[in-house]
């Protein structure tokens, strides 16, 4: 029994290291509602909800990012706003393109941004995968 527990603990540690290592850092901003229509055809409030994002050229890939699910976690301030992050990870669906000059790699819906950061911060550093 003790050996199984040690194996499970080692496996959990390895998986957590892998997930942290596979995340990419970037700047996230938000936009206010109206979220639709979006650049990705067929995505609506009814089938995608409000936990959505637009992405910059770094992720857009000529529209192939449409429908991609991103896990996003706030990691810190991108300006002088103190302690902007809220705990937790959100999952958003890519439904839009953030045209240049885009202020971040990920342009979260206001609803999504508010789950991981204080809206007054305006922009934050995030890890996403």
C-alpha positions in Angstrom: 0.0 0.0 0.0 2.8 2.4 0.9 4.6 1.8 -2.4 1.4 2.6 -4.4 1.0 5.8 -2.5 4.6 6.8 -3.3 4.1 6.0 -6.9 0.9 8.1 -7.0 2.6 11.0 -5.4 5.5 10.8 -7.8 3.1 10.6 -10.8 1.1 13.6 -9.5 4.3 15.7 -9.1 5.5 14.8 -12.6 2.1 15.7 -14.2 2.1 19.1 -12.4 5.6 19.8 -13.7 4.5 18.9 -17.2 1.5 21.1 -17.2 3.4 24.1 -15.8 6.2 23.5 -18.4 3.7 23.4 -21.3 2.1 26.7 -20.5 3.0 29.9 -22.5 3.2 33.3 -20.9 1.6 36.3 -22.5 -0.3 39.5 -21.9 -4.1 39.4 -21.5 -6.6 42.3 -21.9 -10.3 42.4 -22.1 -13.1 43.8 -24.1 -16.6 44.7 -23.1 -19.8 43.1 -24.4 -21.0 42.9 -27.3 -19.0 39.7 -28.0 -20.8 38.7 -31.1 -20.6 38.7 -34.1 -17.1 37.4 -34.0 -14.4 36.7 -36.6 -14.9 32.9 -36.3 -18.0 31.9 -38.4 -20.8 30.1 -36.7 -19.9 31.0 -33.1 -22.8 32.7 -31.2 -23.8 33.4 -27.6 -26.1 30.4 -27.7 -23.4 27.9 -28.7 -20.3 29.5 -27.1 -21.4 31.6 -24.2 -19.5 34.5 -22.6 -16.3 32.7 -21.6 -14.6 33.5 -24.9 -11.6 35.2 -26.3 -10.0 36.8 -29.3 -6.4 36.1 -30.1 -3.7 38.1 -31.7 -1.5 37.0 -34.7 0.6 35.0 -32.3 -2.2 32.4 -31.9 -4.6 33.2 -34.7 -2.9 31.0 -37.4 -5.1 32.3 -40.3 -8.3 31.4 -38.4 -7.3 27.9 -37.4 -7.5 29.0 -33.8 -11.3 29.2 -34.1 -12.9 26.9 -31.5 -9.7 26.2 -29.7 -10.1 25.9 -25.9 -7.5 27.8 -23.9 -6.8 27.4 -20.2 -5.8 30.8 -18.8 -4.3 31.7 -15.4 -3.4 35.2 -14.2 0.3 35.4 -13.0 0.8 39.0 -12.3 0.5 42.7 -12.8 1.3 44.2 -16.3 1.1 47.8 -14.9 1.1 49.6 -11.6 -2.2 48.0 -10.4 -1.5 46.2 -7.1 -2.4 42.5 -6.8 -4.7 42.2 -9.8 -4.9 38.4 -9.9 -7.7 36.2 -8.6 -6.9 32.5 -7.9 -8.0 29.9 -10.4 -7.8 28.8 -14.0 -10.5 29.5 -16.6 -11.2 27.9 -19.9 -12.2 30.1 -22.8 -13.1 29.4 -26.4 -11.4 31.3 -29.2 -14.1 32.9 -31.2 -12.5 36.1 -32.4 -9.4 37.7 -33.9 -7.7 40.7 -32.2 -6.6 42.9 -35.0 -3.2 44.6 -34.8 -2.4 46.6 -32.9 -3.8 44.2 -30.3 -2.9 45.1 -26.8 -2.4 41.5 -25.7 -1.9 38.0 -27.0 -5.3 37.1 -25.6 -8.2 39.5 -25.6 -10.6 37.9 -23.0 -14.3 38.7 -22.8 -15.0 40.9 -19.8 -16.7 38.0 -18.1 -13.7 35.8 -18.5 -11.2 38.4 -17.4 -13.2 39.2 -14.3 -12.9 35.5 -13.1 -9.1 35.7 -13.0 -8.3 39.4 -12.4 -9.6 42.7 -11.2 -11.2 44.5 -14.2 -9.6 47.8 -13.0 -6.2 46.4 -13.8 -7.0 46.4 -17.5 -4.3 44.0 -18.4 -2.4 41.2 -16.7 0.3 38.6 -17.4 -1.1 35.2 -17.9 -0.1 31.6 -18.5 -2.2 29.8 -21.2 -2.2 26.4 -22.8 
